[in-house]
């Protein structure tokens, strides 16, 4: 696996959602409430919103990726690998997970009501992007 890897996780929690369930859902990745920074803000209609952010580095990032790949189906992994070029900006691979599915205990790639995940690894030559991220997503295969 690629040695230098950093994961950034962003979650928007609306007032109608139970933040404790969201924290609990991340236990599958060995992440706890203490791993997240919580910012409070207000939405378009002045409704309260909390923004959760976690930065995971070094061994914890390696473990997170291994667990993520284990939980994704082979089809989802292949889909992500096929979309590497479209999902990568400046050595950061962008993906989104379905927040409600994670709360239920499963993983699904989705584009709405999501958990945003950015996977960063230094790539010095753009042509190595596909090779580098393919290697990351094949660690559990």
Secondary structure, 3 states (H helix, E strand, C coil): CCCCCEEEEEEEEECCCCHHHHHHHHHHHCCCHHHCEEEEEECCCCCEEEEEEEEEEHHHHHHHHHHHHHHCCHHHHHHHHHCHHHHEECCEEEEEEEHHHHHHCCCCECCCCEEEEEEECCCCCHHHHHHHHHHHHCCCC
